[in-house]
Amino acid sequence: MKKLISLTLALVMLLAICAGCASKSADTAASGAAASAAPAASASAAASASAPAAASTSAAAPAEEGKVFNIYAWNEEFKGFFEKYYKVPDGVTVNWIIVPSDNGAYQDALDQALLNQADAADDEKVDMFLAEADYILKYVNADATQDVKALGVTDFSNTYDYTVQAATDTNGTTKGVSFQCCPSALIYRRSIAKDVLGTDDPAEVQAKLDSWDKFNSVAADAKAKGYYMTSSDAETYRVFSNNTTSPWVDANNNLQIDPQIQSWIDQAASFSKNGYTLNAGIWDDECTAQMFKDGKTMCYFGPAWYFNFCMGNAQDPEKGCSGDWAICQGPQAHFWGGTWLLAASGSDNPTMLADIMNTFINDTDVCTSLVKNEAQFSNNKTVNETFASDPSYGSAFLGGQNDVKVFCDLAKNIKFENCTIYDQLLNEGLQTYMRDYFKGTVTEDQAWANFYKYVNEKYPSIVTPAA
């Protein structure tokens, strides 16, 4: 049934959904699951803008608009920010429908709701839904989303270009906004870096880890001192995958294995064989337990949202090690993830829909609060640059380091390209099936065969290499 729903939605969603994202001049990483949608040409460049000011967050919803606002999401991160910083118009009830994203479950639930949108009662219609970089193109290039400029979201002058590009369809219509920008960094444990590298200074650590050859060499040094370089064989995956030069699926629906993906496999296999890493997923307890004070892992990779939302063990007041961390670019510039707010077609709350989006990209107070109170890197360049230039600002978690300054520099490198609508499940599936190889339970060829079988089951239209 789930496959039928995805197939049906794919047909409803224009059939010409993108399989590759913009050209080299634009920006990187997206997609997910639309079983029968054929990949199309590259996405158009992001719409730019400088226009009217954001709508007031205190504006009351017009009488003719709905009194129930339904938001679909896969976790509660944005829900927390929304409830803190957005003033819901009087008389409006906000409903959150939250479905975990594992194995495409969130997309399945969302797809079903969007298929029912036209016939749904007003109070049951999807008004806004959240999407990640790994599958945003599936929804942006579909009739299920609508033009936010027509709703009144027209000022993108302070947003990062790639965030607009990712939410813009092949016809140049922008369908949503992101409340965050997600340059990703190497997050390292200061005390371990001092022991292994002789320094914890970010500039000096960067000089010692600015290439994969150096990173791999230091991994051996870390092992010799009783440490792990990473706590997951997939820890570096997003760095490699975000630097591919080809998408997962080409214009003829052939599966492609980019050299960067093979480089990750070779590194992860070597790290596993030599004991430089643990054979665990990045979200597994075995991996995150290494974030405690008694952990022995030196390096993680992630954006601001990662150490804010996913490194809770490191922030534990008793067992954690807040302050014993710092960031630098690492071997390759990259970005990871991000949350976009997309406007659902058929929403009966267009004024509130636009107001939410304007608030989270253009309201200076709200964007400032996201940085100052929530350790986010906002999607407002002016706000971020204000923090970056403030000599008194620093992150307590990072031992006083000004992470915003680092992320402002890294954000210049973000490119949204070589993305497909299939990325979520292909990225997840490859890591899962290759872990069996890293553990030594199957050969690399067997791992590839198992992955191809998985791809054929999830997306029958994708042509995989012959067994």
C-alpha positions in Angstrom: 0.0 0.0 0.0 2.8 2.4 0.9 4.4 1.8 -2.5 1.1 2.4 -4.2 0.7 5.7 -2.4 4.1 6.8 -3.3 3.6 5.8 -6.9 0.3 7.6 -7.1 1.7 10.7 -5.6 4.6 10.7 -7.9 2.2 10.7 -10.9 0.1 13.5 -9.3 3.3 15.5 -8.7 4.1 16.5 -12.3 6.0 13.3 -13.3 8.9 15.6 -14.3 10.4 15.8 -10.8 14.1 16.7 -10.8 16.8 14.1 -10.4 19.7 16.6 -10.5 19.9 19.9 -8.7 21.2 23.0 -10.2 24.4 23.5 -12.1 27.8 24.2 -10.6 26.9 27.9 -10.1 24.2 27.1 -7.6 24.1 24.9 -4.4 24.1 21.2 -3.0 22.3 18.0 -1.6 18.7 16.8 -1.6 16.0 14.4 -2.2 14.1 11.3 -1.2 11.4 8.9 -2.4 9.0 9.1 -5.2 8.9 5.6 -6.5 7.9 6.0 -10.1 8.9 9.6 -10.8 11.4 9.8 -13.6 14.4 12.1 -13.0 14.3 15.2 -15.0 16.8 18.0 -15.8 18.6 20.1 -13.4 16.7 22.5 -11.1 16.7 26.1 -12.0 18.7 28.7 -10.2 17.3 30.1 -7.0 15.0 33.0 -7.1 16.5 36.1 -5.6 14.8 38.9 -3.9 14.7 42.2 -2.1 11.1 43.3 -1.6 8.5 44.3 1.1 9.2 43.8 4.7 8.0 40.7 6.6 4.4 40.6 7.8 3.7 41.3 11.4 3.8 38.2 13.6 0.9 39.6 15.6 -1.5 40.0 12.7 -4.9 38.3 13.3 -6.0 35.8 10.7 -8.8 37.1 8.4 -12.3 35.9 9.3 -12.5 33.9 6.0 -9.3 31.9 6.8 -9.2 28.6 8.7 -9.1 28.3 12.4 -7.0 25.1 12.4 -3.4 25.2 11.1 -1.9 21.7 10.4 1.9 21.2 10.2 3.6 18.0 9.2 7.1 17.3 10.6 9.5 14.4 11.4 10.7 15.7 14.7 10.1 18.4 17.3 13.0 20.7 16.6 11.1 23.4 14.7 8.0 22.8 16.8 10.0 24.0 19.8 11.2 27.2 18.0 7.7 27.8 16.7 6.1 27.6 20.1 8.7 29.9 21.6 9.0 32.6 18.9 5.8 32.7 16.8 2.6 34.4 18.0 -0.3 32.4 16.7 -3.2 34.6 15.7 -6.1 34.6 18.1 -8.6 31.9 17.6 -6.3 29.6 15.6 -5.4 26.1 16.8 -2.1 24.6 15.6 -1.9 20.9 15.1 1.4 19.1 14.7 1.5 15.8 12.9 4.9 14.3 13.7 6.1 11.1 12.1 9.7 9.9 12.4 11.6 9.9 9.1 13.2 6.4 9.4 13.0 4.3 6.3 10.8 7.0 4.6 7.9 6.7 7.1 7.5 10.5 7.2 7.3 10.8 3.5 4.8 8.0 3.3 2.5 9.7 5.8 2.9 13.1 4.2 2.2 11.6 0.7 -1.0 10.1 1.8 -2.2 13.4 3.4 -1.3 15.3 0.3 -3.1 12.8 -1.9 -6.2 13.5 0.2 -5.8 17.2 0.3 -8.4 18.2 -2.3 -11.1 16.2 -0.6 -10.1 16.8 3.0 -12.3 19.0 5.3 -10.8 22.4 5.8 -9.7 21.6 9.4 -7.9 18.5 8.1 -6.0 20.1 5.2 -2.2 20.2 5.3 -1.2 23.9 5.6 2.5 23.6 5.9 5.0 20.8 6.0 8.7 20.4 6.7 11.2 18.8 4.3 14.9 18.0 4.4 17.5 18.5 1.7 17.5 14.8 0.9 14.0 14.9 -0.5 12.9 18.5 -0.9 13.0 18.4 -4.7 10.2 15.7 -4.7 7.8 18.2 -3.2 9.1 21.5 -4.6 8.7 20.2 -8.2 5.1 19.1 -7.6 1.6 20.6 -7.6 1.4 19.7 -3.9 3.2 22.9 -3.1 2.4 26.5 -4.0 4.2 29.8 -4.8 5.1 31.5 -1.6 5.7 34.8 -3.4 2.1 34.9 -4.3 1.3 34.5 -0.6 3.4 37.5 0.3 6.8 36.0 1.0 9.0 38.1 -1.2 12.0 39.4 0.7 14.9 36.9 0.4 17.6 39.5 0.5 19.0 38.2 3.8 18.7 34.5 3.1 21.5 32.2 1.8 21.1 31.6 -1.9 21.2 27.8 -1.8 18.3 27.7 0.7 16.1 29.6 -1.8 17.4 27.5 -4.7 16.5 24.3 -3.0 12.9 25.5 -2.5 12.5 26.7 -6.1 11.1 24.5 -8.8 12.4 24.1 -12.4 10.1 26.9 -13.5 11.6 29.4 -11.0 8.7 29.3 -8.6 9.7 29.4 -4.9 7.7 27.0 -2.7 9.1 27.6 0.7 11.8 28.8 3.0 14.4 27.4 5.4 14.7 28.9 8.9 18.3 27.7 9.1 21.5 27.5 7.1 23.5 24.3 7.5 27.2 24.5 6.8 28.8 21.5 8.5 32.1 21.4 10.4 34.4 18.9 12.0 33.5 18.9 15.7 36.4 17.7 17.8 37.0 17.0 21.5 39.5 19.6 22.7 41.2 17.4 25.4 41.7 14.5 23.0 43.1 16.9 20.3 45.6 18.2 22.8 46.8 14.7 23.6 46.9 13.5 20.0 47.8 16.7 18.1 49.5 18.7 20.9 46.9 21.5 20.5 43.2 22.3 20.7 43.4 25.6 18.8 41.0 25.5 15.9 43.4 27.0 13.4 46.1 24.6 14.3 43.8 21.6 14.4 42.5 22.6 10.9 46.1 22.7 9.6 46.6 19.2 10.9 43.3 17.8 9.5 42.8 19.8 6.3 43.0 16.8 3.9 41.9 13.2 4.1 45.5 11.9 4.0 46.2 13.9 7.1 42.9 12.9 8.7 43.6 9.2 8.1 47.2 9.5 9.4 46.0 11.2 12.6 43.5 8.4 13.0 46.4 6.0 13.4 48.0 8.4 16.0 44.7 8.5 17.9 44.4 4.7 17.9 47.9 4.5 19.3 46.9 6.7 22.2 43.7 4.7 22.9 41.2 6.8 21.1 38.8 6.4 18.2 39.0 8.9 15.4 35.2 8.6 14.9 32.5 6.7 16.7 30.6 5.6 13.5 31.8 4.1 10.3 29.3 6.5 8.7 30.6 9.6 10.5 32.4 10.9 7.4 29.7 9.8 4.9 28.1 13.2 4.5 31.4 14.9 3.9 32.1 12.6 1.0 28.6 12.5 -0.4 28.2 16.2 -0.3 31.2 16.5 -2.5 30.1 14.2 -5.3 30.3 15.4 -8.9 27.4 13.3 -10.2 23.9 12.5 -8.8 22.7 9.1 -7.6 20.6 8.6 -10.7 21.3 9.9 -14.2 18.9 11.2 -16.8 18.3 7.7 -18.1 17.4 6.4 -14.6 20.7 4.5 -14.2 22.1 4.3 -10.7 25.5 5.9 -10.5 28.3 5.4 -7.9 30.3 8.6 -7.6 34.1 8.3 -6.9 33.5 10.2 -3.6 31.1 7.4 -2.4 33.7 4.8 -3.2 36.3 6.8 -1.3 34.1 6.8 1.8 33.6 3.1 1.5 37.4 2.5 1.3 38.1 4.8 4.2 35.3 3.3 6.4 36.5 -0.2 5.6 40.1 0.8 6.5 39.0 2.5 9.7 36.9 -0.5 10.7 39.7 -3.0 10.0 42.3 -0.9 12.0 40.0 -0.1 14.9 39.9 3.6 14.2 36.1 3.7 14.5 33.1 1.8 15.8 30.7 -0.1 13.6 27.6 1.8 14.6 25.2 4.1 12.9 25.5 7.8 13.6 22.3 7.8 15.7 23.0 4.5 17.5 23.5 4.6 21.3 27.0 3.0 20.9 28.0 6.0 18.8 26.4 8.8 20.9 27.6 7.3 24.2 31.1 8.3 23.0 29.9 11.9 23.6 30.0 11.5 27.3 32.9 12.7 29.4 34.4 9.2 29.5 34.1 8.8 25.7 37.2 8.1 23.7 36.2 9.6 20.3 37.9 12.6 18.9 35.8 13.7 15.9 32.3 14.2 14.8 30.9 16.1 11.8 27.8 18.3 11.8 26.2 21.7 11.5 25.0 23.9 14.4 21.8 21.9 14.7 23.8 18.7 15.3 25.6 19.9 18.4 22.5 21.7 19.6 19.9 19.0 18.9 21.9 15.7 18.7 24.8 15.9 21.2 22.7 15.8 24.3 25.1 13.3 26.0 28.0 15.8 25.7 25.7 18.4 27.3 24.7 16.2 30.2 25.3 18.3 33.4 26.8 15.3 35.2 28.3 12.9 32.6 28.8 15.3 29.7 31.8 17.4 28.7 30.3 20.7 27.6 33.1 23.2 26.9 35.5 20.5 25.8 34.6 20.8 22.1 35.6 23.1 19.2 35.0 23.2 15.4 36.9 23.7 12.2 36.2 23.0 8.5 38.0 19.6 8.4 39.2 17.8 5.2 36.4 19.1 2.9 33.8 21.8 3.0 30.3 20.5 3.1 26.8 21.0 4.4 24.4 18.6 5.9 20.6 18.7 6.0 18.4 21.6 6.9 14.7 22.1 7.4 12.5 23.8 4.9 9.0 25.1 5.5 6.9 24.3 2.4 3.5 25.8 1.6 0.9 23.1 0.9 -1.4 23.8 -2.0 -5.0 24.0 -0.9 -4.2 25.6 2.5 -7.1 27.7 3.9 -4.6 29.7 6.0 -2.5 31.6 3.4 -2.0 34.7 5.5 -0.7 32.8 8.5 1.4 30.6 6.2 3.2 33.6 4.8 3.5 35.2 8.2 5.3 32.1 9.6 7.8 32.0 6.7 8.5 35.8 6.9 9.0 35.6 10.6 11.6 32.9 10.5 13.7 34.5 7.8 13.2 38.2 8.2 12.2 39.0 11.8 15.4 40.2 13.3 14.4 39.5 16.9 13.3 36.0 16.1 16.4 35.2 14.1 18.6 36.7 16.8 16.9 34.5 19.4 17.5 31.4 17.3 21.3 32.1 17.3 21.6 33.5 20.9 19.2 31.1 22.7 19.1 28.0 20.5 22.6 27.8 19.1 21.2 27.8 15.6 22.9 29.3 12.5 20.0 31.3 11.2 19.0 31.9 7.6 19.5 35.6 8.0 22.9 36.8 6.9 22.7 40.1 8.6 21.9 38.6 12.0 24.6 35.9 11.6 27.2 38.5 10.6 26.3 40.6 13.7 27.2 37.7 16.0 30.3 36.8 13.9 31.7 40.2 14.4 31.0 40.4 18.1 34.2 39.8 20.0 32.2 39.1 23.2 30.1 36.3 21.6 31.1 32.7 22.0 29.6 29.2 22.5 29.9 27.8 26.0 29.6 24.3 24.5 32.6 25.1 22.3 34.7 26.5 25.1 34.0 30.1 24.1 34.7 29.7 20.4 32.6 31.9 18.1 30.9 29.2 16.0 28.9 31.7 14.1 32.0 33.3 12.7 33.2 29.9 11.5 29.9 29.0 10.0 29.7 32.4 8.2 32.9 31.5 6.4 31.8 27.9 5.7 28.4 29.0 4.4 30.2 30.6 1.4 31.2 27.1 0.2 27.7 25.6 0.2 26.5 24.3 -3.2 23.2 22.6 -3.8 23.9 20.3 -6.7 23.9 16.7 -7.8 20.8 15.9 -5.8 17.9 13.6 -6.6 14.5 12.8 -5.3 15.8 9.5 -4.1 18.6 10.7 -1.9 17.2 9.9 1.6 16.7 6.2 1.1 19.7 5.7 -1.1 22.0 7.4 1.4 20.5 5.5 4.3 20.4 2.2 2.5 24.0 2.3 1.4 25.3 3.0 4.9 23.2 0.1 6.3 24.3 -2.5 3.7 27.9 -1.4 3.7 28.1 -1.8 7.5 27.8 -5.6 7.0 30.9 -5.4 4.8 32.7 -3.2 7.4 31.9 -5.7 10.1 33.3 -8.5 8.0 30.0 -10.5 7.7 29.8 -10.1 3.9 32.3 -9.2 1.1 32.1 -5.8 -0.6 30.6 -7.4 -3.7 27.9 -9.0 -1.5 27.2 -5.7 0.2 26.8 -4.1 -3.2 24.5 -6.9 -4.4 22.3 -6.4 -1.3 22.2 -2.7 -1.8 21.1 -3.1 -5.4 18.4 -5.4 -4.4 17.2 -2.8 -1.8 17.2 -0.1 -4.5 15.2 -2.3 -6.9 12.6 -2.9 -4.2 12.3 0.7 -3.2 12.5 2.2 -6.7 11.8 -0.3 -9.5 12.4 2.4 -12.1 16.1 2.8 -11.2 18.4 0.6 -13.3 21.1 -1.0 -11.2 24.3 -2.6 -12.4 24.0 -6.3 -13.3 24.7 -8.7 -10.5 
